[in-house]
Amino acid sequence: MANIKAAIPKGTRDFLPEQMRQRTFVMDIIRRVYEKHGFAPIETPAIENIETLMGKYGEEGDQLLFKILMRGAKAASGQCDLGLRYDLTVPLSRFVAMHQNEIGRIFKRYQMQPVYRADRPGHGRFREFYQCDIDMIGALAPMPEIALLHAVSDVFAELKFDKLCIHLNDRRILRALIEVCGIPVELETTAITAIDKLDKIGVDGVLKELAEREIPQDNAQKLMALIEAKETNDATLLALESLFADKADALKAVQELRVIVDASRSFPNAPQIRVSPELARGLNYYTGAIFEIQAEGLSSSIAGGGRYDHLIGMFSGRDIPAVGISLGFERICVIMQERGMFDNMKNDIDVVVAPALASALGTAVQFSAQVRALGFSCELYPGFDKLAKQFKYANERNAHYVAVLGEDELASGTVTLKDMVTGEQKTAPMNAVHAEDGKLML
């Protein structure tokens, strides 16, 4: 037999049971909150037609698509007809175009699936990772934006995150600022791509990149001075309204942001809200409000999204308003791990049933079913070893209780239950087992 090296591709990961319990814990909270806010689940294939994906993510995003060679004899051509999804938003747009008659005029969906990017792996950067999205299709701004931000704020409150800041901007505002600074419209997209790197490379780095993208220095410096101005929300909005007095589209964007800011203050445990003219979000498909959520002490966001009113029209032939937010699921899990936010998670297993002899097997199966019916997780020790070995296994499984069924217990129709946390032990009839205040009792 060939000796194959056990390895996985760079940028991918295996998850041990403890990690999977943590990830499931986070996903269950996200799912529960989204459904409370009226969002319904969908799934889409990991593989999409290449024309579905190409041209939707901007110059850099398209380079990170995983493309799949044509199969069989056509593989030698080097042509690709399929690709792995880069995000969940473009597949959603294709989904809406295909299922318009089944989902209704207003559609609120959530989706939690892995996405794939041919990125250079590094610390915190993966080629396969999960996104957890909510989107609202068919409704005009700003009500859907408010609904999404409210739901995501509730998710972070349930996860016990505090000191969050929601950064808000609008692509129409950013485009108007670029125009005000005298940058030609044909350089708008490339300017936004450079601005999107502000948090990574700083003002000097963005100015250098704007110069490399053939944007004159005076225009670039004027733009950076405008978007870097730090004011209160009210002052920023008033300044933008004054600047855009003759630009109806940008003025409407400012007014919608004002409504979103005012409504967001009413969220329970409301995060800080900041109007951020420097916020760009590099994807090409954004058309209106854009947002990112940051946690104190972290340099990058833990959630982001925006409005994309033209994307679905690429597939349906008519524009359909849409807005969405994606949670940085992997980053959230890492932060919670680093901050010890998983410390109070439940044990591997609640109860290990320890049959001391083969004749106890039937009774052990019956008792384990009783315990599960009470809402506890329970497993049988896989054998009839000495009790010391079975107790060692229970410790390895972090079991809260061990239920012993030995020769004496079989003869008397009883079970011995040991609490592995307190050390207390009690023997009683099997039918006396019950739950009390979340504990297994005899």
C-alpha positions in Angstrom: 0.0 0.0 0.0 1.3 3.5 -0.9 2.4 5.6 2.0 0.3 8.8 1.4 1.3 11.8 3.5 -1.6 12.9 5.7 -2.1 16.6 4.9 -4.8 19.1 3.9 -4.5 22.0 1.5 -3.1 25.3 2.8 -5.8 27.6 3.9 -8.1 24.8 5.1 -8.6 23.3 8.5 -9.8 20.2 10.4 -12.0 20.9 13.4 -11.8 18.7 16.6 -14.9 17.9 18.5 -14.4 20.8 21.0 -14.0 23.2 18.2 -17.1 21.9 16.5 -19.1 22.3 19.6 -18.0 25.9 19.8 -18.8 26.6 16.2 -22.2 24.9 16.5 -22.9 26.9 19.6 -22.3 30.2 17.7 -24.3 29.0 14.7 -27.3 28.0 16.8 -27.4 31.4 18.4 -27.2 33.1 15.0 -29.9 30.9 13.5 -32.2 31.4 16.5 -31.9 35.2 16.4 -32.3 35.4 12.6 -35.5 33.3 12.7 -36.9 35.5 15.5 -36.5 38.4 13.1 -38.4 36.6 10.4 -35.6 35.4 8.2 -36.0 32.0 6.4 -33.1 29.6 5.7 -31.9 28.6 2.2 -28.9 26.8 0.8 -27.2 27.0 -2.6 -24.6 24.8 -4.3 -20.9 25.3 -3.6 -20.4 25.1 -7.4 -21.8 27.8 -9.7 -21.5 28.3 -13.4 -18.4 30.5 -14.0 -20.4 33.2 -15.8 -22.6 33.5 -12.6 -19.4 34.5 -10.6 -17.2 36.4 -13.0 -17.4 40.2 -13.2 -19.2 40.6 -9.9 -16.4 41.2 -7.4 -14.1 43.8 -8.9 -10.6 43.4 -10.3 -9.1 41.8 -7.3 -12.1 39.6 -6.3 -12.3 37.9 -9.7 -8.6 36.9 -9.4 -9.4 35.0 -6.2 -12.1 32.8 -7.7 -11.5 29.1 -7.6 -12.2 28.0 -11.2 -12.9 24.4 -12.2 -11.5 22.9 -15.4 -13.9 21.4 -17.9 -14.0 17.6 -17.5 -12.9 14.7 -19.6 -11.3 15.3 -23.0 -12.1 19.1 -22.7 -9.8 19.4 -19.7 -6.8 19.7 -21.9 -8.2 23.0 -23.3 -7.5 24.7 -20.0 -11.0 26.2 -20.1 -13.2 26.6 -17.0 -17.0 26.4 -17.0 -17.6 26.2 -13.2 -16.3 27.8 -10.1 -16.5 27.6 -6.3 -18.7 30.3 -4.8 -16.7 33.4 -3.6 -19.5 34.6 -1.3 -23.2 34.0 -0.7 -24.6 37.2 -2.2 -24.1 36.5 -5.9 -25.5 32.9 -5.6 -28.5 34.5 -3.7 -29.0 36.8 -6.6 -29.0 33.9 -9.1 -31.4 32.0 -6.7 -33.9 34.9 -6.5 -33.9 35.2 -10.3 -34.7 31.5 -10.6 -37.3 31.3 -7.9 -39.1 34.6 -8.0 -42.6 33.0 -8.2 -41.9 30.8 -5.2 -40.4 33.3 -2.7 -42.8 36.2 -2.9 -42.3 39.9 -3.5 -40.5 40.5 -0.2 -38.0 37.8 0.7 -36.0 37.6 3.9 -33.4 34.9 3.9 -30.4 33.7 6.0 -27.7 31.3 4.8 -24.8 29.8 6.6 -22.4 27.9 4.3 -18.7 27.8 3.4 -17.3 30.0 0.7 -14.0 29.7 -1.2 -11.3 32.1 -2.1 -8.0 31.4 -3.9 -6.2 33.8 -1.4 -2.7 33.5 0.0 -3.2 31.7 3.3 -1.9 33.5 6.4 -2.9 34.3 10.0 -6.6 34.5 10.0 -7.0 34.1 6.3 -8.4 30.9 4.8 -9.3 29.5 1.4 -12.4 27.8 2.9 -14.5 29.6 5.5 -18.1 30.1 6.6 -20.2 33.1 6.1 -23.5 33.7 7.9 -25.6 36.1 5.8 -29.0 37.7 6.1 -30.6 39.6 3.2 -33.9 41.3 2.5 -35.0 41.3 -1.2 -37.7 43.5 -2.8 -37.9 46.4 -0.4 -36.5 49.9 -0.8 -34.2 51.7 1.7 -34.0 52.5 4.5 -36.3 50.1 6.4 -34.5 46.9 5.4 -31.2 48.3 6.4 -32.6 49.1 9.9 -34.1 45.5 10.1 -30.8 43.9 9.2 -28.7 46.0 11.6 -31.2 45.3 14.4 -31.0 41.5 13.8 -27.2 41.6 13.7 -27.0 43.7 16.9 -29.2 41.2 18.6 -26.8 38.4 17.5 -23.8 40.1 19.0 -25.8 40.8 22.2 -26.7 37.1 22.5 -23.0 36.2 21.9 -22.1 38.6 24.8 -20.0 41.0 22.6 -19.9 44.5 23.9 -18.3 47.8 22.9 -19.3 47.4 19.2 -19.4 50.2 16.6 -21.6 50.1 13.5 -19.8 52.2 10.7 -22.2 53.5 8.0 -21.7 55.0 4.6 -23.3 55.0 1.2 -21.7 54.2 -2.2 -23.6 57.2 -3.6 -21.9 59.4 -1.1 -18.5 58.0 -1.9 -19.1 58.4 -5.6 -20.2 62.0 -5.1 -17.1 62.8 -3.0 -14.9 61.4 -5.8 -16.7 63.6 -8.3 -16.4 66.7 -6.0 -12.7 66.1 -5.9 -12.4 66.3 -9.7 -11.5 62.6 -10.2 -12.8 61.4 -13.6 -15.8 59.0 -13.5 -13.8 56.4 -15.4 -11.4 56.2 -12.4 -14.2 56.0 -9.8 -14.0 52.2 -9.4 -10.2 52.1 -9.2 -10.3 54.9 -6.6 -12.8 53.0 -4.4 -10.6 49.9 -4.7 -7.7 51.9 -3.2 -9.8 53.6 -0.5 -11.0 50.2 0.6 -7.5 49.4 1.8 -7.4 52.4 4.2 -7.6 50.3 7.4 -4.7 48.1 6.1 -2.2 50.5 4.6 -3.2 53.9 6.1 -3.6 57.3 4.5 -0.1 57.4 3.1 -0.5 54.0 1.6 -3.8 54.9 -0.1 -2.3 58.1 -1.5 0.5 56.1 -2.9 -1.9 53.6 -4.5 -4.1 56.4 -5.9 -1.0 57.9 -7.5 -0.2 54.4 -9.0 -3.7 54.3 -10.4 -3.1 57.6 -12.2 -5.1 59.9 -10.0 -3.5 63.3 -9.6 -2.0 64.1 -6.2 -4.0 67.2 -5.6 -7.3 65.4 -6.3 -6.3 62.4 -4.2 -5.3 64.6 -1.2 -8.5 66.6 -1.4 -10.5 63.3 -1.4 -8.6 61.9 1.6 -9.1 65.1 3.5 -12.9 64.9 3.0 -13.3 61.2 3.9 -10.9 61.3 6.8 -12.7 64.3 8.6 -13.7 63.1 12.1 -17.0 64.7 13.3 -20.1 63.8 15.2 -22.7 62.0 13.2 -24.9 65.1 13.0 -22.0 67.3 12.0 -20.9 64.9 9.3 -24.4 64.5 7.9 -24.9 68.3 7.9 -21.5 68.8 6.1 -22.4 66.2 3.5 -25.8 67.8 2.9 -24.1 71.2 2.4 -21.5 69.7 0.1 -24.1 67.8 -2.0 -26.8 70.5 -2.2 -27.0 70.2 -6.0 -26.6 66.4 -6.2 -30.0 64.8 -5.7 -28.8 61.2 -5.5 -26.1 61.8 -3.0 -28.4 64.1 -0.9 -31.0 61.3 -0.8 -28.3 58.9 0.4 -27.4 61.3 3.3 -31.1 61.6 4.3 -31.4 57.8 4.3 -28.3 57.5 6.5 -29.9 60.0 8.9 -33.0 57.8 9.2 -30.8 54.6 9.8 -28.7 56.4 12.5 -31.8 57.7 14.3 -33.5 54.3 14.3 -30.4 52.4 15.3 -30.3 54.4 18.6 -33.5 52.6 19.6 -32.0 49.0 19.4 -31.8 47.3 22.8 -28.2 47.4 23.9 -27.6 49.7 21.0 -24.0 49.7 19.6 -22.2 52.9 18.9 -23.2 54.3 15.5 -20.7 56.2 13.4 -21.2 57.8 9.9 -17.9 57.0 8.2 -17.3 58.6 4.8 -14.1 56.7 4.4 -15.9 53.3 4.4 -15.7 51.8 0.9 -16.2 48.1 0.9 -14.4 47.0 -2.3 -17.0 44.8 -4.0 -18.4 46.3 -7.2 -22.0 45.4 -6.7 -22.9 47.8 -3.9 -25.2 50.6 -4.9 -26.4 52.3 -1.7 -25.9 52.1 2.0 -22.8 50.1 3.2 -21.9 49.1 6.7 -19.3 47.3 8.8 -19.3 46.4 12.5 -16.2 46.5 14.6 -15.4 45.4 18.1 -13.2 47.4 20.4 -9.6 46.4 20.3 -9.8 44.8 16.8 -8.4 46.3 13.7 -10.8 44.7 11.2 -14.5 44.3 11.1 -16.6 41.3 12.3 -19.6 42.0 10.0 -20.2 43.9 6.9 -22.6 44.4 3.9 -24.7 46.8 2.0 -27.3 47.5 -0.6 -27.0 45.9 -4.1 -30.0 47.0 -6.2 -28.6 46.0 -9.6 -27.1 42.6 -8.9 -30.2 40.5 -9.2 -31.1 42.3 -12.4 -28.0 40.8 -14.1 -29.8 37.4 -13.8 -33.5 38.4 -13.9 -33.5 41.1 -16.6 -35.0 43.7 -14.2 -33.5 45.4 -11.1 -34.8 44.2 -7.7 -33.9 46.1 -4.6 -31.7 44.1 -2.2 -29.6 44.6 0.9 -27.6 42.2 3.1 -25.1 41.7 5.9 -22.5 38.9 6.3 -21.1 38.0 9.7 -17.4 37.2 9.9 -18.1 33.8 11.5 -14.5 32.5 11.6 -13.3 35.7 13.1 -16.1 35.7 15.7 -15.1 32.2 16.8 -11.4 33.1 17.1 -12.3 36.2 19.2 -14.6 34.2 21.5 -11.9 31.6 21.9 -9.2 34.1 22.7 -11.4 35.9 25.2 -12.5 32.8 27.0 -16.1 33.2 25.9 -16.6 29.5 25.5 -15.5 28.6 29.0 -19.0 27.8 30.3 -20.0 25.4 27.5 -21.6 22.1 28.5 -19.6 18.9 28.9 -18.8 16.4 26.2 -21.5 14.1 27.6 -23.9 14.3 30.5 -24.0 10.6 31.5 -21.8 7.5 30.8 -23.6 4.3 31.6 -21.1 1.7 32.9 -22.3 -1.9 32.6 -20.0 -4.0 34.8 -20.9 -7.3 33.1 -22.3 -8.6 29.8 -25.6 -9.6 31.3 -26.2 -5.9 32.2 -26.3 -4.8 28.6 -30.0 -4.9 28.0 -30.7 -3.0 31.3 -28.0 -0.5 30.3 -29.6 0.2 27.0 -33.0 0.6 28.7 -31.5 3.0 31.3 -29.7 5.1 28.7 -33.0 5.6 26.8 -34.6 6.7 30.1 -31.9 9.3 30.6 -32.1 10.6 27.1 -35.9 11.0 27.4 -35.2 13.3 30.3 -33.2 15.6 28.0 -29.7 14.5 28.9 -27.0 13.3 26.5 -26.0 9.7 27.4 -23.7 7.0 26.0 -22.9 3.4 27.0 -19.3 2.5 27.7 -18.3 0.3 24.7 -17.4 -2.9 26.6 -17.4 -4.6 30.0 -14.1 -3.6 31.4 -13.3 -3.1 35.1 -15.1 -0.1 36.6 -11.8 1.8 37.1 -11.2 1.8 33.4 -14.8 2.9 32.7 -14.5 5.8 35.2 -11.3 6.8 33.5 -13.1 6.9 30.2 -15.9 9.0 31.8 -13.3 11.5 32.9 -11.8 11.7 29.4 -15.3 12.5 28.1 -15.9 15.1 30.8 -19.0 13.3 31.9 -21.0 14.9 34.7 -22.4 11.5 35.8 -21.6 7.8 35.7 -24.4 5.3 36.1 -23.1 1.9 37.3 -25.0 -1.3 36.6 -23.1 -4.1 38.3 -24.1 -7.5 39.7 -25.7 -6.0 42.9 -27.7 -3.4 40.9 -29.0 -6.0 38.5 -30.1 -8.3 41.3 -32.0 -5.4 43.1 -33.3 -3.5 40.0 -31.3 -0.4 41.0 -28.7 1.8 39.6 -25.8 3.6 41.2 -25.4 7.2 40.1 -22.1 9.1 40.8 -21.8 12.9 40.3 -18.3 13.3 38.9 -18.3 17.0 39.9 -19.3 16.7 43.5 -18.3 13.1 44.2 -21.7 12.3 45.6 -23.0 8.8 44.9 -26.4 7.3 45.4 -28.1 3.9 44.7 -31.9 3.8 44.0 -34.4 2.0 41.8 -33.9 2.7 38.1 -37.4 4.1 37.7 -36.6 6.8 40.3 -34.3 8.7 37.9 -35.6 12.2 37.2 -34.5 15.7 36.3 -34.5 18.5 38.8 -33.3 22.0 38.1 -31.2 20.8 35.2 -29.6 18.0 37.2 -30.0 14.2 37.0 -31.3 12.9 40.3 -32.2 9.6 41.9 
